[in-house]
Each structure stands twice: as C-alpha cells, then as structure tokens.
Amino acid sequence: MTSGIHHITLIARKVQANVDFYVGFLGLRLVKRTGGYEDATQLHLFYGDAEGSPGSLVTFLMWEDGAPGRVGHGQPSEIAFAIAPESIGFWLTRALQYNIKISGPAQEFGEPVLRLKDPDGVIVKLVGTNALSAAAPWSTRDIPQADAIRRLRGATILTEQPANSARFLAEHFGYSETGATDTIRRFTSQSGDIIDVRDATGFWTSAPGTGTIDHIAFRAPDKETVLKVRDDLKRDDAGVINAHDRKYFYSLYVREPGGSLYEFATDKPGFTVDEPKETLGTELFIPAHFADRTAETLVSLPQFALPGEPRLAERDLPFVHRFYHPETPDDRTFVLLHGSGGNETQLLHLAHQVDHDATLLGVRGRSTEEGSPRWFRRYSSTTFDQRDARSEADAFAAFLEGARDGYGIDLSKAVFIGYSNGANLLGALMTLHPGLIRQVVLMRSMVVLDDMPTPDLAGTNILLLTGKSDGYGQFAPRLKTELEKTGARLTAIDLDMGHEIGAPDIAAIQQWLTENSV
C-alpha cells in the first residue's frame, strides 16, 4: 500500500494573515479555494507545490474571527516542512526580514530544525533533510527553487495512549517505527514523511478552534483501498467512520485511539479536475450540493488578496467586522447589524440582493447570551440592561468614527440596516448620538431605552419595517410614535411576515432607497 501524508488541515482565524504567511513568507502555491463541504460559508484554502501534489498540501478552514482552540492531547500539535539542509541559513535570514520570530537550528532525530509559529500560533518546523524530494517544485520571485519548501516533512500528535496510537498508525496507514526518544516515537511512511507520536500523559485535553490542527490525511492510491481500510477499521472496532466524496479525492475519517482525527484520501482525481494546472487556485468553487445557495455563499465568504495584489487593509477596531467588496462597486455602503444569535455575515446576502454593487460592512455585537452574539444584555425578551445598551451604543459610535477615518466611509451617506436586536441598537444610537447616522432601516424593532431621548433628527431618513404576525410587532407603534417626535423623515411599513426577514423586506428597502434618493 502506498503510504504517506496526503494533506494536513488546520483552522485559522484571519484569512489575510494566513495567506500572507503561507504564500507570502513560506512561498507555497495557493492551489485551490472552495466553500466548505459541511458549511459552504466557511472558506477552505489549499496550499502546496506547483501541482497540488499529495504530500505537499496544507489546508485551512477559515473560522474568520472565530474563537481560539487549545492544543492538547487528542490532537496534532505541530507540522513540519522539508527543505534542503543547506537552506537553513536562507530561512533564518528570511525570518529576520519578515520580522518572524524563529528558533534553532536544533537537532531532532539527526536533522536540523528551525521552529516558528504561524499567525495563529501553530508551531511550524522547517526541517533540513534529503529524505524527501519535491514532486512538482514551486518557487517564487524571492525564494529560489533550491531553497524552496519541498513538501511536508510530517506532523506530531499528542496522545495519552502512545502504545495504542502507534499500533493504529502502523497497522492501518503503513507507517513503520524508525526512531524514539524518551517521549516521542517516530514513524516513517513509504513516501518518506514522518509522524511523531508524543506521549502527552497528564497534559490537558485539546479543544477545537482557531490556531489548532484539525486532522491529518493519509494517502490512498484509489477508492478501493479506502474501502478496504474502512473494513479493516470496522474489524478493529475503531469507532465512528465517515466516508465522503470530496470531489478532489474520496476519503474516510476516523479517530485514532488517542483522539486525533485521521483522514484517508485518494491521490486522484486531484485539483486539476476543474482547473488547469496553470491557473490553479485562481477561481472560487462552491460544492455542488450547495449550488442553490451560490450567491449567498459568495457574499458570505471572507475576501483576501494574494501578495502583490491590491488590498484593503483591515483596521483594528473595537467590533469584529467583515467587508464585502463587489467587483464593480457603486458609491453606496451598507452597514449591517445582525439580530440575536447572528453574526457579521447574517445580513450580507440580504443587503447584496438590495444592491449588488454596494460595499457591505457587517459588524458583530460584543455581548453574548448562551454563547450567541448580541448587541447588549437583556433581562427578558422585552426588558434590557439600560447601562449596557447605552454603553454599547457609545462604543459603536466610536467604532463608526474609526471606520469613517480608517476606511473612508461617508457616514452621512451610508445606509444602516439593523435586524431585531441590531435594529434596537441603531434606535438607541440615533437618539443618543443625533446626526451621526442619516439613513437607517429598522427591521422588527422596538424601543430599548426606558427614557428614550427625543433629539432633533431632521434630515434623517428612517424606514421602519414591522411584521404583521411578529410577536414583537405590538411594540412597534410606540417606537413609531417616539421617532415621529424627532422630526425625522419616517416611513413605516407593515409587512405580511413574522419576525423572519426576506424578499418583502428587500423590495421595501429598494423602493425606499429610490423614493428618498439614498
């Protein structure tokens, strides 16, 4: 059986920083970009050599602004790339040029090793070795082919069951033990790459999240081999086994006795099944089973630029946010505030349907309730923490001033769209900071502040959209009355809907924008 690593998959928090490190610093080629197979709105990037060869691939699930994980037993802890032994000096110098902290070289199993961390804190090793050659060499303008990364050298797993983890690796995936230290047993494949099984007895358990390694995938020559190994795993009582056609390879997933997730993936058909080798990684693909949601998915996926391409630098502001830049933008910007349990992507698709050429800025509330984002705390479904509501409205006002200066947004022309809890925050913001925002859409909103101010909002355009069958709709008349007192130009529409939002909201917003020349 052909053995060896097919790819290693990790979880990253910021796509641009990830691309800059793995393409810009390490010099890998971006060979594929897709929506996730389990969640189409999760960007999945694949880096590798010139052809995306098995054994060269490191892939990332982008949990944009997601929670950090915890490295511990039951999980891989570090990855390693193979370079020429004489290239150690080149990479030491390059790390200094890129201001990346690096340690070493130190000897590990007789090989010189440099250690560094990627932007999420994952340990990345550069190993000087001639045990592996590059299947399809890839070099860049500032990384000569002689110094370029050849392929994956291997990975380390942490386990509290080192003996069982070692046996599982050898029996099912074709690895043989070739070395050992007091805490690590080294296993080598027929392809020449390695898995280090590290005894992590007494260490804390792992937790999934950004900055962790999700799984290691091993190579299978064909689907028949995958199915045979699946049968062997079942006889070994290996637990839950899932098999999937991932378009670029057919694979199964299983957890080894120590808890690390393994995949067994076929070499074929590979990444050129839908892109020629010359243009690998340039087109974004959405899995076929999400084809009916392609438009929604494309807007929700985080955007990035390859090194050398034009980019909009993200500003460090007090609220997590997501920009969407259309290919041919008009002069309209939508600022979007989600409802309870949503996030910065919830309203992107709705706003994109309102105006396909508008720039979108989705923002995430900073309060949480049972782990779900909100804009401020509440005591019940209709009573709110007044101090928190005012404080977060003030903080959002500061965020907008930062966005105005950092991104060049004209707040007087930007259209603010809030849904439910997000609309409630906008209602408080308008009255506490009059004149800051001028074009506002409130979907399924109510009065939040017990002593709501009535400032002069002349020159402010407000669209109030209420669902006729919305359980919270009974509170809309009071909000309408309070807003009318401010002198704002108010349009209030009752829609044949509940608390949900959809096509009627889009049509109403489009008509309002046209009528008010917004």
C-alpha positions as CSV (number, residue, x, y, z in Angstrom):
1,M,0.0,0.0,0.0
2,T,1.3,3.5,-0.9
3,S,1.6,5.3,2.4
4,G,2.4,8.8,3.5
5,I,0.7,12.1,4.2
6,H,-1.9,13.4,1.7
7,H,-2.5,16.7,3.5
8,I,-2.8,18.3,6.9
9,T,-5.8,20.6,7.7
10,L,-5.7,23.4,10.2
11,I,-8.1,26.1,11.4
12,A,-7.2,29.8,11.0
13,R,-8.8,33.0,12.4
14,K,-7.8,35.6,9.8
15,V,-7.6,34.7,6.1
16,Q,-5.4,37.6,5.0
17,A,-2.8,36.9,7.6
18,N,-2.9,33.2,6.8
19,V,-2.4,33.9,3.0
20,D,0.4,36.3,3.7
21,F,2.3,33.8,5.8
22,Y,1.8,30.6,3.8
23,V,2.0,32.2,0.3
24,G,4.0,35.3,1.0
25,F,6.5,34.1,3.6
26,L,6.7,30.4,3.1
27,G,6.3,30.6,-0.7
28,L,3.7,27.9,-1.1
29,R,1.3,28.0,-4.0
30,L,-2.4,28.5,-3.4
31,V,-3.8,25.6,-5.4
32,K,-7.5,25.6,-4.5
33,R,-10.1,27.8,-2.9
34,T,-13.5,26.4,-2.1
35,G,-16.5,26.8,0.2
36,G,-16.6,24.2,2.9
37,Y,-18.2,20.8,2.3
38,E,-20.0,20.9,5.6
39,D,-20.6,24.6,5.7
40,A,-20.5,26.4,2.3
41,T,-20.0,29.8,4.1
42,Q,-16.6,28.6,5.5
43,L,-13.7,29.3,3.2
44,H,-11.3,26.4,2.6
45,L,-7.9,27.1,1.2
46,F,-5.3,24.6,0.0
47,Y,-1.6,25.4,-0.4
48,G,1.0,23.1,-1.9
49,D,3.5,22.7,-4.7
50,A,3.2,23.6,-8.4
51,E,0.5,20.9,-9.0
52,G,-1.0,20.5,-5.5
53,S,0.6,17.1,-5.2
54,P,-0.4,14.8,-2.3
55,G,2.2,15.1,0.3
56,S,2.8,18.8,-0.3
57,L,-0.6,20.0,0.9
58,V,-1.5,22.0,3.9
59,T,-5.1,23.2,4.0
60,F,-7.1,25.7,6.2
61,L,-10.6,26.0,7.3
62,M,-11.2,29.8,7.8
63,W,-13.1,30.4,11.0
64,E,-12.9,34.1,10.4
65,D,-12.7,35.9,13.8
66,G,-13.6,32.6,15.4
67,A,-12.7,31.5,19.0
68,P,-9.2,30.2,19.7
69,G,-8.8,26.5,20.3
70,R,-6.5,24.8,22.8
71,V,-3.6,22.5,21.9
72,G,-3.7,19.3,24.0
73,H,-3.7,15.5,23.8
74,G,-6.1,14.1,21.3
75,Q,-4.9,16.4,18.6
76,P,-1.8,17.0,16.3
77,S,0.4,19.8,17.8
78,E,2.8,20.9,15.0
79,I,3.5,20.5,11.3
80,A,6.9,20.3,9.6
81,F,8.0,21.1,6.0
82,A,11.1,19.7,4.3
83,I,13.8,22.0,3.0
84,A,17.3,21.3,1.8
85,P,19.8,21.1,4.8
86,E,21.9,23.9,3.2
87,S,18.8,26.2,3.1
88,I,18.7,26.7,6.9
89,G,20.7,29.9,6.6
90,F,18.4,31.2,3.9
91,W,15.3,30.7,6.1
92,L,17.0,32.2,9.2
93,T,17.7,35.4,7.1
94,R,14.2,35.4,5.6
95,A,12.5,35.2,9.0
96,L,14.5,38.2,10.2
97,Q,13.5,40.1,7.1
98,Y,9.8,39.3,7.7
99,N,10.1,40.0,11.5
100,I,9.1,36.5,12.3
101,K,10.4,35.0,15.5
102,I,12.4,31.8,14.8
103,S,14.5,29.5,16.9
104,G,17.2,27.0,16.1
105,P,18.6,25.3,14.3
106,A,18.3,22.4,16.8
107,Q,18.8,18.7,16.1
108,E,15.8,16.4,16.0
109,F,16.4,12.8,15.1
110,G,19.7,13.9,13.4
111,E,18.1,16.7,11.3
112,P,18.5,20.5,11.7
113,V,15.2,22.0,12.6
114,L,14.0,25.6,12.6
115,R,10.9,26.4,14.7
116,L,8.5,29.3,14.2
117,K,4.8,30.0,14.6
118,D,2.2,31.0,12.1
119,P,-0.2,33.9,12.7
120,D,-2.5,31.7,14.8
121,G,0.3,30.3,16.9
122,V,0.6,26.9,15.3
123,I,4.2,25.5,15.5
124,V,5.7,25.2,12.1
125,K,9.0,23.5,11.6
126,L,11.4,23.7,8.7
127,V,13.4,20.6,8.6
128,G,16.7,20.2,6.7
129,T,16.5,16.8,5.0
130,N,17.4,15.0,1.8
131,A,14.9,12.2,2.7
132,L,12.2,13.8,0.6
133,S,12.3,15.4,-2.9
134,A,9.8,17.8,-4.4
135,A,7.2,16.1,-6.7
136,A,6.4,19.3,-8.5
137,P,8.8,22.1,-7.4
138,W,7.4,25.6,-6.9
139,S,9.4,28.7,-6.3
140,T,8.7,32.4,-6.2
141,R,10.4,35.5,-7.2
142,D,12.2,35.9,-3.9
143,I,12.6,32.2,-3.0
144,P,15.0,30.3,-5.3
145,Q,14.0,26.7,-6.2
146,A,17.0,25.4,-4.3
147,D,15.7,26.9,-1.1
148,A,12.0,26.4,-1.6
149,I,9.9,24.2,0.6
150,R,9.9,20.7,-1.0
151,R,6.8,19.2,0.6
152,L,5.5,18.2,4.1
153,R,8.1,16.5,6.3
154,G,5.4,15.4,8.8
155,A,3.5,16.2,12.0
156,T,3.4,15.4,15.7
157,I,0.4,14.1,17.5
158,L,-0.2,14.3,21.3
159,T,-1.7,11.2,22.9
160,E,-2.3,9.7,26.4
161,Q,-2.3,6.3,24.7
162,P,1.0,6.3,22.9
163,A,1.2,2.5,22.5
164,N,-2.3,2.2,21.0
165,S,-1.8,5.3,18.8
166,A,1.4,3.8,17.5
167,R,-0.2,0.5,16.8
168,F,-3.1,2.1,15.0
169,L,-0.8,4.2,12.8
170,A,1.3,1.2,11.8
171,E,-1.5,-1.3,11.2
172,H,-3.8,0.9,9.2
173,F,-1.7,3.5,7.4
174,G,1.5,1.8,6.5
175,Y,4.0,3.5,8.9
176,S,7.0,1.9,10.5
177,E,8.8,2.9,13.6
178,T,12.2,4.3,12.8
179,G,13.4,6.1,16.0
180,A,12.5,7.1,19.5
181,T,13.3,9.4,22.4
182,D,12.1,9.4,26.0
183,T,8.7,10.9,25.0
184,I,8.5,10.5,21.2
185,R,8.2,7.5,18.9
186,R,9.0,8.4,15.2
187,F,7.1,6.6,12.4
188,T,8.1,6.8,8.7
189,S,6.0,6.1,5.7
190,Q,7.0,4.5,2.4
191,S,6.9,8.1,1.0
192,G,9.5,9.1,3.5
193,D,7.4,11.5,5.6
194,I,7.1,11.1,9.4
195,I,4.5,11.1,12.2
196,D,5.9,11.7,15.7
197,V,3.8,10.1,18.4
198,R,4.4,12.1,21.5
199,D,3.4,10.8,25.0
200,A,1.3,13.6,26.5
201,T,0.1,11.7,29.5
202,G,-1.0,14.3,32.2
203,F,-1.2,17.1,29.6
204,W,-4.5,18.9,29.2
205,T,-7.1,17.9,26.6
206,S,-7.4,19.6,23.3
207,A,-10.3,21.9,22.3
208,P,-11.2,22.7,18.6
209,G,-10.8,26.3,17.4
210,T,-8.6,28.6,15.6
211,G,-4.9,28.0,15.9
212,T,-5.3,24.2,16.1
213,I,-4.7,21.4,13.7
214,D,-8.0,19.7,12.7
215,H,-6.7,16.5,11.1
216,I,-4.0,14.6,9.3
217,A,-4.9,13.0,6.0
218,F,-3.0,9.9,4.7
219,R,-2.6,8.8,1.1
220,A,-4.6,6.1,-0.6
221,P,-3.9,5.1,-4.3
222,D,-7.6,4.6,-5.1
223,K,-11.2,4.3,-3.7
224,E,-10.9,0.5,-3.4
225,T,-8.1,0.9,-1.0
226,V,-10.1,3.4,1.1
227,L,-13.0,0.9,1.3
228,K,-10.7,-1.9,2.2
229,V,-9.1,0.1,5.1
230,R,-12.7,1.0,6.2
231,D,-13.4,-2.7,6.5
232,D,-10.2,-3.2,8.4
233,L,-11.1,-0.3,10.8
234,K,-14.5,-1.8,11.4
235,R,-13.0,-5.1,12.3
236,D,-10.7,-3.3,14.6
237,D,-13.7,-1.7,16.3
238,A,-12.3,1.8,15.5
239,G,-15.5,3.6,16.3
240,V,-17.4,6.1,14.1
241,I,-16.1,6.1,10.4
242,N,-17.4,8.6,7.9
243,A,-16.7,8.3,4.2
244,H,-17.2,11.2,1.7
245,D,-16.6,12.1,-1.9
246,R,-14.8,15.4,-1.7
247,K,-14.6,15.9,-5.5
248,Y,-10.8,16.2,-5.5
249,F,-10.4,13.0,-3.5
250,Y,-12.5,10.2,-1.9
251,S,-11.9,9.8,1.8
252,L,-12.9,8.5,5.1
253,Y,-12.5,9.9,8.6
254,V,-11.7,8.1,11.8
255,R,-10.3,8.9,15.2
256,E,-7.2,7.1,16.4
257,P,-7.2,5.7,20.0
258,G,-5.6,8.8,21.4
259,G,-8.3,11.1,19.9
260,S,-6.6,12.7,16.9
261,L,-8.7,12.8,13.7
262,Y,-7.3,11.0,10.7
263,E,-8.5,11.1,7.1
264,F,-7.6,8.6,4.4
265,A,-7.8,10.3,1.0
266,T,-7.2,9.1,-2.6
267,D,-4.5,10.7,-4.7
268,K,-6.9,11.1,-7.6
269,P,-8.6,12.9,-9.3
270,G,-6.7,15.8,-7.8
271,F,-7.1,19.6,-8.2
272,T,-6.9,19.8,-11.9
273,V,-10.3,18.1,-12.3
274,D,-11.9,21.6,-12.5
275,E,-8.9,24.0,-13.1
276,P,-5.9,23.7,-15.4
277,K,-2.6,23.4,-13.7
278,E,-1.5,26.8,-15.0
279,T,-4.3,28.6,-13.2
280,L,-4.8,26.5,-10.0
281,G,-6.1,28.4,-7.1
282,T,-7.5,31.4,-9.0
283,E,-11.2,30.5,-9.0
284,L,-13.5,30.0,-6.1
285,F,-15.5,26.8,-6.2
286,I,-18.7,26.1,-4.3
287,P,-19.6,22.4,-3.5
288,A,-22.3,21.1,-5.9
289,H,-24.7,20.3,-3.0
290,F,-24.7,24.0,-2.2
291,A,-25.3,25.1,-5.7
292,D,-28.7,26.6,-4.9
293,R,-27.0,28.9,-2.4
294,T,-24.1,30.0,-4.5
295,A,-25.0,33.7,-4.5
296,E,-25.5,33.8,-0.7
297,T,-22.3,31.8,-0.2
298,L,-20.1,34.0,-2.3
299,V,-21.1,37.1,-0.4
300,S,-20.5,35.4,3.0
301,L,-17.0,34.1,2.3
302,P,-14.2,36.3,3.6
303,Q,-12.2,38.1,0.8
304,F,-8.4,38.3,0.6
305,A,-5.6,39.3,-1.7
306,L,-2.6,37.4,-2.7
307,P,0.8,39.0,-2.2
308,G,1.2,41.8,-4.7
309,E,-2.5,42.2,-5.4
310,P,-4.4,45.4,-4.4
311,R,-6.0,45.0,-0.9
312,L,-7.9,47.0,1.7
313,A,-6.1,46.7,4.9
314,E,-8.3,45.8,7.8
315,R,-8.3,48.3,10.7
316,D,-8.0,47.3,14.3
317,L,-11.4,48.5,15.6
318,P,-13.4,47.5,18.8
319,F,-16.0,45.5,17.0
320,V,-15.4,42.4,14.8
321,H,-16.4,43.2,11.3
322,R,-16.5,41.9,7.8
323,F,-16.2,43.8,4.5
324,Y,-17.5,42.7,1.2
325,H,-16.2,44.4,-1.9
326,P,-18.1,43.9,-5.2
327,E,-16.2,43.7,-8.4
328,T,-17.7,47.0,-9.7
329,P,-18.7,48.9,-6.6
330,D,-21.1,51.9,-6.8
331,D,-20.9,54.7,-4.2
332,R,-23.3,53.1,-1.7
333,T,-22.2,51.4,1.5
334,F,-24.5,49.4,3.8
335,V,-23.6,49.0,7.4
336,L,-25.3,45.8,8.8
337,L,-26.2,44.9,12.4
338,H,-27.4,41.4,12.9
339,G,-30.1,40.0,15.2
340,S,-29.7,37.9,18.3
341,G,-27.7,34.8,17.6
342,G,-26.5,36.1,14.2
343,N,-23.1,37.5,13.4
344,E,-21.4,39.9,11.0
345,T,-22.4,37.8,8.0
346,Q,-26.1,37.4,8.7
347,L,-27.4,40.3,6.6
348,L,-24.7,40.3,3.9
349,H,-26.9,38.3,1.4
350,L,-30.0,40.4,2.1
351,A,-28.1,43.7,1.5
352,H,-26.4,42.2,-1.6
353,Q,-29.8,41.5,-3.0
354,V,-30.9,45.1,-2.3
355,D,-27.9,46.4,-4.3
356,H,-25.4,44.0,-5.9
357,D,-22.8,46.8,-6.4
358,A,-22.9,48.2,-2.8
359,T,-20.0,47.8,-0.5
360,L,-21.1,45.9,2.6
361,L,-19.8,46.2,6.2
362,G,-21.2,43.6,8.6
363,V,-20.5,44.1,12.2
364,R,-20.7,41.7,15.2
365,G,-22.2,42.7,18.5
366,R,-19.9,42.3,21.6
367,S,-22.4,41.0,24.1
368,T,-23.2,37.3,24.3
369,E,-26.1,35.2,25.5
370,E,-25.5,31.5,25.9
371,G,-22.6,31.8,23.5
372,S,-24.5,33.7,20.8
373,P,-23.7,37.3,19.8
374,R,-26.0,40.2,20.8
375,W,-25.6,43.9,20.9
376,F,-26.4,44.4,24.6
377,R,-27.6,42.4,27.6
378,R,-31.3,41.7,28.3
379,Y,-33.1,40.6,31.4
380,S,-36.0,39.1,29.5
381,S,-37.3,39.2,25.9
382,T,-38.6,42.7,26.4
383,T,-36.5,44.2,29.2
384,F,-33.0,45.4,28.7
385,D,-29.9,46.3,30.6
386,Q,-30.1,50.1,30.3
387,R,-26.5,50.8,31.2
388,D,-25.2,48.2,28.8
389,A,-27.4,49.4,25.9
390,R,-26.1,53.0,26.4
391,S,-22.5,51.8,26.8
392,E,-22.6,49.7,23.6
393,A,-24.3,52.5,21.7
394,D,-21.4,54.8,22.7
395,A,-18.9,52.1,21.8
396,F,-20.5,51.6,18.4
397,A,-20.4,55.4,17.8
398,A,-16.7,55.3,18.4
399,F,-16.4,52.3,16.1
400,L,-18.1,54.2,13.3
401,E,-15.7,57.2,13.8
402,G,-12.8,54.8,13.4
403,A,-14.4,53.1,10.4
404,R,-15.0,56.6,8.9
405,D,-11.4,57.6,9.3
406,G,-9.8,54.1,8.6
407,Y,-11.9,53.1,5.6
408,G,-13.0,56.4,4.3
409,I,-16.8,55.8,4.8
410,D,-19.0,58.8,4.5
411,L,-21.4,58.2,7.4
412,S,-23.9,60.8,6.2
413,K,-24.4,58.7,3.0
414,A,-24.0,55.2,4.4
415,V,-27.2,53.2,4.9
416,F,-27.5,51.4,8.2
417,I,-29.6,48.3,8.3
418,G,-30.4,46.6,11.6
419,Y,-32.5,43.5,12.3
420,S,-34.2,42.8,15.6
421,N,-31.5,43.3,18.3
422,G,-29.3,45.1,15.8
423,A,-32.1,47.4,14.9
424,N,-32.7,48.1,18.6
425,L,-29.1,49.2,18.9
426,L,-29.5,51.5,15.9
427,G,-32.6,53.0,17.5
428,A,-30.6,53.8,20.7
429,L,-27.7,55.1,18.7
430,M,-29.7,57.6,16.7
431,T,-31.2,59.2,19.8
432,L,-28.0,59.1,21.9
433,H,-25.8,60.4,19.1
434,P,-28.0,62.5,16.9
435,G,-26.7,63.3,13.4
436,L,-24.1,60.5,13.4
437,I,-26.1,58.4,11.0
438,R,-28.6,59.7,8.5
439,Q,-30.1,56.7,6.6
440,V,-31.5,53.9,8.8
441,V,-33.5,50.8,8.2
442,L,-35.0,49.2,11.3
443,M,-36.4,45.7,10.7
444,R,-38.5,44.2,13.6
445,S,-37.5,46.8,16.1
446,M,-38.8,48.1,19.4
447,V,-37.9,50.8,21.9
448,V,-35.0,49.8,24.1
449,L,-34.2,52.8,26.3
450,D,-36.6,53.4,29.2
451,D,-36.1,57.1,28.9
452,M,-35.6,57.4,25.2
453,P,-34.4,60.9,24.3
454,T,-36.2,62.9,21.6
455,P,-33.4,64.8,19.8
456,D,-33.8,66.8,16.6
457,L,-33.3,64.3,13.8
458,A,-34.4,66.5,11.0
459,G,-32.5,65.4,7.9
460,T,-32.5,61.7,9.0
461,N,-34.4,59.2,6.8
462,I,-35.8,56.1,8.7
463,L,-37.5,53.1,7.3
464,L,-39.4,51.0,9.9
465,L,-40.4,47.5,8.8
466,T,-42.7,45.6,11.0
467,G,-44.0,42.0,10.6
468,K,-47.8,41.9,10.9
469,S,-47.7,38.5,12.6
470,D,-44.5,39.2,14.5
471,G,-45.0,38.6,18.2
472,Y,-42.8,41.7,18.9
473,G,-44.9,43.8,16.5
474,Q,-47.1,45.0,19.3
475,F,-44.1,47.2,20.4
476,A,-43.6,48.9,17.1
477,P,-46.3,51.6,17.5
478,R,-44.6,53.1,20.5
479,L,-41.3,53.2,18.5
480,K,-43.0,54.8,15.6
481,T,-44.5,57.5,18.0
482,E,-41.2,58.2,19.6
483,L,-39.4,58.5,16.2
484,E,-42.1,60.9,14.9
485,K,-41.3,63.2,17.8
486,T,-37.7,63.7,16.5
487,G,-38.6,65.3,13.2
488,A,-37.0,62.5,11.2
489,R,-38.5,61.6,7.8
490,L,-40.1,58.3,8.8
491,T,-41.6,55.7,6.6
492,A,-43.3,52.9,8.4
493,I,-44.5,49.7,6.6
494,D,-46.3,46.6,7.9
495,L,-45.3,43.5,6.0
496,D,-47.2,40.2,5.7
497,M,-44.5,38.5,7.7
498,G,-43.5,37.4,11.2
499,H,-40.2,38.1,12.9
500,E,-38.3,36.5,9.9
501,I,-36.9,38.7,7.2
502,G,-36.9,38.1,3.4
503,A,-38.0,39.2,0.0
504,P,-40.7,41.7,1.1
505,D,-38.0,43.5,3.2
506,I,-35.7,43.6,0.2
507,A,-38.4,45.1,-2.0
508,A,-39.4,47.7,0.6
509,I,-35.8,48.8,1.1
510,Q,-35.2,49.1,-2.6
511,Q,-38.3,51.2,-3.0
512,W,-37.4,53.4,0.0
513,L,-33.9,54.0,-1.4
514,T,-35.3,55.1,-4.7
515,E,-38.0,57.3,-3.3
516,N,-35.6,59.0,-0.9
517,S,-32.7,59.2,-3.5
518,V,-30.5,57.4,-1.0
